[in-house]
């Protein structure tokens, strides 16, 4: 299992999390709510837990 921190604008994070969820080689276990970064109101961070899928992808 991997724990990944995504940082960027809310739109960028949502865009990339959709890519993660659609990837058949990765099983997304959990994605957190967005947290505001200190010192800025533009950038946020989210945390994702992912693991490899066990099924064979063609």
PyMOL commands that set and color helices and strands:
alter all, ss='L'
color gray80, all
select helices_A, chain A and resi 10-22
alter helices_A, ss='H'
color red, helices_A
select strands_A, chain A and resi 2-8+26-31+35-36+44-52
alter strands_A, ss='S'
color yellow, strands_A
deselect
rebuild
show_as cartoon
